[in-house]
Amino acid sequence: MLAVAAATTAVPALTERGARQAAALTPPVAMTADTLPTWQTNGVVWAMAQSNGTVFAGGTFSAIRPPGAEPGAKEREAVNFAAFDAATGEPTDCRLNFTVGSGTATVRALTVSPDGKTLYAGGNFAAVNGTNASRVAAIDLPSCKVESGFQLTVSAPVHALAATDDTVYLGGDFTTVEGEKRAKFAAVSTEGQLKSWKADADKAGRAVEVTPDGKSVVLGGDFEQVRGADSHALAVVDASSGALRKSYPNRFVPRNSVVKGLYVDETGIYTGNEGTGGGVFDGRIALDLDDFEQRWRDTCLGATQDLTVYKGVLYSSSHAHNCESMGQFPELHERQHLLAESVDDPTPLLSWFPDTDDGPLNVEQVGPRAMVVSSGGGKDYMWVGGAFTRITSDGNRPQQGLVRFANGPDTGAPSVPDGVKAANTTKGVRVSWPASTDLDDRKLTYRVYRNGGGEPVGTVTADSTFWERPTVAFTDTSAKPGTDYSYRITASDADDTNTSARSEAATVTTPGTPTETTLEREATADAYVNGAAVNATYGTHQQLAVRGSSPYIGYVRFDVPSPPSGMVLEEATLTVTTSSEPSAASGDTVDVVPVTGSWSEKEVTWAKRPAVGETPLGGLDGAADVRTDYDVPLRAGAVREAAGDTLDLALTSLGSDSLWLWARESGGTGPKLTLTYRKP
């Protein structure tokens, strides 16, 4: 047996491209799909708004809790409302409780005045922090106090709000405001005085937005008529009088569909639609501002709840499950809850595919319901609220009610290539695999590594989406006859900002008389020991640790075969992979030296650690990136001595920066030994 551990003389390692601080996005998408730590709610978020770096969330919940906390743990009271720092995801000191004497209180609409100083809230409530407020309230944001002078009586819940410098527009189920008839829509002054403005509808108002010029108000909802005119679910009225400016008769929005969300900016008017029954319309419509005529509509199936525009891209929350009618993904038999498309053309769907679950069974299962973009600390953040409880695109991570994304940096690597195959052809070895996927990048770059080499033998670029993964192929024309080869693939996003771990190996033996053979060996045992827990064992852990001060030492064992007949071991390489922990990377030197004592995976501890040799077999000059393979060339002469026996390696360091590597228990990403034999 030959054993190996680590000292201080380093051999330069060949590394792959890792996670740099850059925006690896496919334009025009400018928002990453990487989820950020965000406080959670214990219920549904129905509405969101923002002002000066603060995001407001309203809904039906009683508490909020930190990211990662289980339901009921570390909760803070928050009755149907919470305010958060847009950049950190943490709650602010602004606390408002929306309550009602009987029934269930809820906040269904939020909007902020153009000057950013007043927050208007609507829903079903009777008081805010004990101050009377009948289903609509105004909050002074600098003080986070209810404006007691803004007092209105609204006969039924408010579902939508929009504000200008002097007017607040309401939409909902109500039939009267301040005792006067106002059917489903109304307008009040910013002081809380009912205006003469009328845009009466026969059924519920669900959305209200004011056009950028302030002259028109766009209405959405369940209604069939507005001011007596046929205009199902959508209408545009005068901002001063409520007079009809544009109606949409003859089922412009199909009879069994309604408008649940609206977004209006300088690029146009956008509707989010929900349908029931057969032949529904669930997608989005874009209207031009000059004539309010349709610019485009998409026909994805899966009700759309809300929308927002960021840098020329329309982002939407829905439970889309079939976009085949517009040439995109077919019936999924599951749901994709977040989508992006250009404001100019809904096809193709843009590469932005973070996803949540539908939410618990006790609510209507549509997942996200509200979206808003806010800025803070020099970055822009997209906040999404709803009824979801997990982020399915992030390992099904528990996260209830709220999630957020930033405009950079992109840190999410493409999926690790799978299904890799290698086969002999007349032109060489053909290596093929299904394309990987990336949540915010369509065009990926693949590198083909042969026999554990540090430099790729080929590079291929291909487009893919989560529903369309074409076969990607590369032919290795430099393969030698009669030789065993293994091939592994990595996938990188734009500008090689993020790179996946290497795939599982595909092996092949080329025809002819061999002149070279390369063999790969997985670790047969690995563990680490901890100087701060001298009797603890870590042999079953999924990670290995290395550090000098407050020390960790990692141990790895390989079975080394006898050399093929007539061949000599010429090269030996140890490959280790940094884990996905944010602190996994290290800038410190790590060395590999012989272990001269015995150890076992299940029993090795700091107190019973084996003795190690002094002369390194190889070294790693830092490992700067997470989820990245690092190759450590070893002295071939020392490895030859282990032929037909075991090779034991330990990884050590003198530095204070911990390095975390995947162990063999992680499933395919543990330490590997690559041995290259050649004829002398």
N, C-alpha and C positions, 0 to 999 in steps of 0.2 A: 504493500500500500504506500502511495505517495500522498502526503497531505500538504495543504497550502492555506495561508492567511494573508494579512496586509500590513505594510510598513509605510515608508514615506517617499521612496523614489518612484516617480510616475512614468509610465509609458504612455505617450499620447494616444487617445482613443479616437476612433472615427465615429462621429455622431450624425444623426439624421436631423433634419430641420424640425424645430420644435415650435412652441407657442410664443411667437413674438407679439409685441403690442401693436397690432395693426388691424384694419377693418377688412377682413377677408370675405367680402360680400359680393354677390353678383348684382351689378347695377341694373335698375335704379334702386334696388333695395338699399336702404341706409340705416336700418335698425337690425341689430343682431338678434338671433333666436336664443341667445344664452340667457337662462333665467338667473336672476339676481336674488340675494337674500332679502326677503320681504316679510314684514309682519302679516299675520293671518287674522281672519275673523272666525267666529264660530257659527256663522250663518251665511245668508245670501247677500251679496253686494249688487244692488239694482242700479245705482247711479254714481257717477264720478264727475268731478270738476277740479280745476287747478288754478292757483294764483301764486305768482312769485316764488316758485320752487316748493310750494306746498300742495299736496294732493288730498282731496276730500273724497271720502267714500261714505255713501249712505245706503241703507238696506234694511234687512230684517236680521239683526244679530244682537247679542247682549254683551259680548266681550271680544277682545283681541288678544293675541298671544304672539310670542316671538317666532321667527322662522325656525322650523325644525321641532318646535314644541308639539307634543301630542295634545289632542283635544282635552281640555280641562286642566292642562298644566301651565303654570306661570301666566295665568290669564289676568287681564286688566279690564275692569268694567268699561264698556263702551256701548251705550244703548242706541243702536241703530245708526250710529255716526262715529267716524274717526277721521283724524287728520294726520298726514304723514309727511315726513321730509322726502321729497321726490328723489334725492340723490342717495340717501342711506336706507330708505325703506322703513325707518323707525318712526314711531308716533311722536307728534309734537305735543306741546302743552295745551293746545286748544281742545277742550273736551265739552261736548254738548250731548245731552240726553234727550231724545225725542220720545215722548210717552203719550199714552192715551188712557182715559179712564176705564174703558171696557173695549174688548176686542184686541186686535193685534196692531200695535203701532209699527209703522214702517216708513222709510224715506225712499221715495221713488224717483225723485228728480232733484238735480243740483245744477246751478249755473252761477257764474260770477259776473259782476258788473264790469263794463269795459275798463274802468279805472282800477280794477283789481281789489277794491276796498270792501265790497259787500258780497256776501254769499247768500243766494236765495235757495231755499229748500222747499220741496213739495212732497206730499205723500198722504199718509193717513195718520195724523197725530193731533193732539190737542194742546200740548205744551212742549216747550223747549227749556230745559233747566228750570222748570217750574213756572216759566212765563207763558201765559196763554198764547196759543198760536193755532188757529183753526186750519190745519192742512196746508198752510203756506207760512213761511217765516223769512225774515231778513236778519242776517248776522253781520255785525260789524267785525271785519276780519282783524284789524289791528288789536282790538281788545278781546276778540272772541266772545262777544256778548250779544244777546238778542236785542234787536232794535225794537223797543217797546212801542214806538209810534207806528210801526208797520203792523197794523192789526186789521185782519180781514176775516170774514166768515165765508167759508166755501162749503157747499152742500155735500160734496162727495170727494173722494181721493183725487189728488193732483198727480199726473203721470209725467208731465213735461213742463219745462221752463226755458225761457230765453230772455235776455235782458239787453237793453240799450242804455244810453245815458239817462233817459227819462222815463222808460217804460219797461214793465215786466210782463211778458206774455205767458199765459197759463194754458195747459191742455190737460184733460182728464175725463172723469166720469160725471162731473158736477152739472147741475142744471141751473143753479143760482149762485151768485157771488154778491155778498152784502145784501141779500134778500131780493136782488134784481135778477131777472132772467138773463142768464148767459149759458148757452147750451154747448158744453164740452170745450169751448175756448173762451178766453177773456183776456183783457188787458187792464193793468193797474199802473198807477204812477209809482215812481221809486219811493214815494212817501206813503204808499199804501192806499191811495184813493182810486176807486173804480172809475175806469174811463168809459166813454160812450162807444168805443170800438166794439164792433160785433162781427163775429165770423161763426155764427151758430151752425152746428153740425148735428146730425140725428143720432150718431153713435160716438163711442169714446174717442177722445184725442189721445194719441200716444207720443207724439213728437212735435216740437216747435223749433224753428230756426229762423233767424233774421238774415236777409241777404246782406252782403258786404256794403252795399250803398245805403242800407237802412230804409229803403223804400218799400220792401216787400217782406212778407212773412210766409214761410213755407209750413204747411200743416200736414201731418201724417196721422193715421189712426185706423179705426175700424169702420168709420162712417161711410154711408152711401151718398149723402148729400151735404153740401156746404152752401149756406145761404139759399137753399132751395134748389140748387143746381146739381145735376148728376156729376159727381166727381168722387168716385169711390176711392177711399183710402189716401188720396193725395190731392192737395190744392195749394194755390198760391193766392194770397190776398194782400190788399193794400195795408201797409204798416200803420197808416193814420186813421183809416176809416173801417177797415175790415172788408171793403168791397172786393169782390172776386176779380182777380187779375188773370188767373189761368185755371181752368178746370180740366179734368181728365176724365171725360165721359167714355161710354162704350167699352167699359172694362179695360181701360189702359192698364190698370192694375187688376188682374183677374178677380172674379167674384169671390173665390174662396181664399184670397190672400189679402193681407193687411200690411200697413207700414208700421214697423216697430221702432225704427231708428232713422234719424236724419243727420247729415253733416253738410255744412255749407261753408265754403271759403271762396277765394278768388278763382279757383279752378272750376267750380261748378257746384251743383246740388247733387247729393248722393242719398239714395234711399236704401234702407235695409228692410227686407220683406219676409213675412212669415205666412205660410199657407197651411191649410188642412184639407185632407181628402185627396182624391185623384186629380191629376192635371194641375197641380199647384204651381205657384211661382214663389220660390224661396230666396231668390238671388238678389242682386243689387241693380239699381238703375242710376245712370249718370245723366243729368240734365244740364243744358247750357244756361248761363245766367242771363243772356241777352233776350232770349225768347221763351225760356223755360221748356224748350222742346228736348226730346230724348237725344242724347249723344250715343249712348250704348246701353245695353243691359246684358247681364250674364244670367244664365239659367241653371246654375248649380242647384241641386236639391239639398235641403237642410236649412231650416229657418235662420235668417239673419237677424241678430238682435241689436247690434250697434256698429258704428263705423267711425273712422277718423282718417285724416290725410296727413302724411308726413313726407315732405320733399318729393312731391309728385307721385306718391304711391298711396293707394287706398287700402287701408288695413281694415279687416272686418272680423267680427266675432259671430260665429254661427255654429251649427252642427252639420256642416256639409258632409254628405256621404256619397254623392254622385254628381260629377260635373262632366259626364260623357257627352251630353248634348252640346257642349261648347268645346269639344275636342280635348278635354282634360281627363282627370281620373275617372274610371268607371265605378260602378257600385262597389263600395268598400266593405259593406256589411259591418262597418264601424264608422266612427266619425272623426273628421279633421276639423277642429274647432276654431282655428285661426288661419286666415288667408290674406294674401296681398296681391294686388293687381295694379297696373298702371292706370292713372286717371284718364289716359287717352284711349286705352284699349284693354278690355278685360282678359284678353288672351295673348300670350299664354299666362297662366297663373305664375306669379313670380316666386322665386325660391325663398320663401319665408314660411317655415312649417313647424313652429313650436306648437305644442298641443297639450290639452288638459283632458280630464275625464268629464263625464256628463254631470257628475254631482250625485248626492245621495238620493235614495228612492223617495224620500218624503217631500221632494220638490220637483217641479217640472224639469226634466233632465235635458237641458240644453247647454250646460257648461257656462262659458263666458257670456256676460250680459252688458258690460259697459267698458268703454275704452277712453283714455285721455293721454295726451302727451304733455309733459312738463319738463322744465329745465332746472338744473342745479349743479353747482360745482364745475361749470364748463362743459357739461354733457347734457344730452337730451334723453329723456326716459319715457318709454311707453308703459303705462299702467293698464292692467286688465283686471276687471272685477267680475264676479259671477257667483255661481253655485257650485263650482268645481271643488274637489277635495284633493286631487293629485295632478302632478305635471307628468303626463305620460311620456313626453319627449325627453324628459330628464330622469330616466330610470324609474318612472312611475313614483317619483318622489312625493311624499305627502306635503300638501300645501293648499290651504283652504281659503277660498274667497278672493284672494288677491295674488297677483304675480306681476313682475315688471321686467322690462328689457331696456338695454341702453344702445346708443348709436355707436358704441365701441368701448374697448377693443373686443374683437371677436376672438373668443378663446375655445370655441367648440371644434373639436377635430371631426373629420368625416368618420363614418363607421369603418371598423376594421374589415378589409376585404375578406370574403368567405367563399367557400366553394371553389378554391383554386385547383386547377387541373394542369397537368403537364403531359405532353404526348410527343412522340417522335414523328417528324414529317420529313419529306425529301429535302426540305430547306433548312432543317434544324429542329430544335425543340420548341413546340408551340405551347405557350403558357396562356391560359384563359381563365376568366373569373367574371362573375356578375358585378356590374358597377356598384360602387358604394353609394351611400347617401349622405348628404350634409343638410342641416336644417336651414341654412341661409346661403348656400352656394350651389349652383347647378353644374358648373364646369369644374371637374376635379382632375388632378394630375396623379398618375400612378407610377411608382418606381418598382422595378423588378430586381430583387436581390438574389444572387445565386450563391448557394453553399455558405450562407452566413456572411458574405462579404460586406465590407463597409461601404463600398461604392456600388451603385446600381449598374446592371448590365443593360438596362433599357428604361425608357420613359414613354408613357402613353397618356394622352389627355382625352377625356370623354365627358359628355353631358349625362346627367341622370336626375331623376326625381324619386320620391318615395314610392310612386306607383309605376315607374318605368325605369328598370335597371337593365340596360342592354349588356350583352356580353362584350367584354373588353379582352383584347388578345395582343400578345407580343411574341415574336419568333426570335429565339436565341440562335443566331447563325454562327456563333463562335464556340458552340459546344463541341467537345472533343469526342472521338469515337470510344466505345466501350467504357464509358465513364458514368458513375452514379452522380446524379445532380439533384439538388433540392432547390426549390424556388419559393420565395416569400414576397408578398406585395405590401406596399404601403399606399395610402391615399392621402393627398394633400389638397387643401382648398386654395383659394386665390392667393397669388404671391407666395405660396408655400408658408403661409402664416401658421397653420395648424396641420400637423401630420399624425395620422393614426399609428398605432402600434403595428408591427409586422403581422401578416396573416400566418395561419398555420401553413406548414410546408407542403408542397406538392413534389413528389419524387418521381424520377424517371431514370432509366439506364439506357444510354445511347448504344446503338449497335456498333459492332466492330471490336478491334483489339484495344483494351484499355491502356492509357498512359497516365491517368490521374483518377483518383477516387476521393470524394469528400463524404464524410459521415457526420451526422448530427446526433447529439445525445442530450436528452432531457436530464435534469437533475434527479437523482434517486433519493436524495435526502437534502433538506435545508432547514435552517433554524437561525435565530439570533439570540444573544444574551444581553442582559441589561445590568449595568453596574449599579443602578439605583434599586434594583430588585434582585439581589444576589442569588436567591433560591427559586426564582420564577423560571418557568419553561415557556418557550414560544415556538415550539416545533410544529404546531398545528395552525399557526397564524398564516394569513394570506399575504403578509408582507415581511420583508427582511429589513433590518435597520442597521445603519452604520453611522458612528459618530465618535469623536475623540474625547472631548470633555463631556462629563455626564455620559460615560461611554456606552456605545453599543458595538458589538462585533457580530458580523454575519458569517454563517458557515454554509458551504455547499459541497455536495458529493456527487461525482459522476462515475459511471462504469466506463473504463477506457478499453476498447477492443484491441486485440492483436492486429498488427498491420496486415493488409492484404498481401498475398504471396508476391514476392519480388518488389514490394514497394516500401517506402520509408516515409514516416511522418515529417512533413516539411512545415506545416503551419497549424497553429492551434489558437482558437479565438473563443473567449468567454463573452457571451451576450447577456446583458442584464437590462431590465426595463423599469424605468421609474413609474411609480404608481400614479393614480389619479388624484391623490390627496393634494390640496393646494400647497402644502409645505413639503412635498416629496422631493423636490429638486434641491441640489446642494452645489455650492461653488468650491467646496474643499476637495483636496486631492485624496483619492482612495487607492490603497495599494493591496496587492494580492501576494501573499507569501505562504510557504509550506506550513501545514499543520503537522507537528511531529508527535502529537498525542492522539489518543482515541476519543471519540465522541459519538453519541447517538442522537438522532433527531428528537426523540421523545424525552430524553433525560438531561441533555446538556443545559447547564445553568452558568451564570457568572462564577459562582463558587466552584464549579466543577468544570470550568472551561479547559480545553486542551492546550498544551504548549504549541507555539508556532515557531517557524523558522525566521531567519533574519533577512535572507536575500529575496527580494520580490520576484515573482514570476511575471508580473505585469502591473499596470496601474491605470487609473482613470483620472484625468485632469479636470475634475468637475463634471457635474451633470446638471445643466442649467434649466432643463425643461421637464415638465411632467409628461406622462404618457408617451415616453420616447425610449427607443432602443439605443443602448450604448454598447459598442464593441470594444473589448479589451484584448489586444493581442498578447498571447502568453509565450514564454520561451519554450520553443518546440522541444529542445533537448531535454528539459526537465519533465515535460509531459510524456516523452517517449518512455521514460523509466516506469511509468504507470501502466504500460501496455499489458493487457490481460488482467488488470487489477483495478483498484479504485483510485480516483484522484480527488483528494479533499482540499477545498479552497476556503479560506476565510477572508472577509473583506473588512479592513480596518482603516481608521483615519486618525490624524492628530488634531483635526479642526473641531470647531464647535457647532458647525452647521449639519444638522441631521439629514441623511439620505435615506429615502424609503423606496424599496424595490419590490416588485411583485415576486412572491414566492411560488413554488410549484403548485401549492394548493389553490392558487388563483385561477387555474384552468387554462393552460396553453400559453401564458405570458411569463412563466417562471424562467430561471436561469437556463441557458443552453450552452453546450460546448460543441464547436464546429472543428473537425479534424480533417485536414487535407493531406492525402498521401500521393506521392509521385514515384515513378521509376527512377532509380539513381542514374 
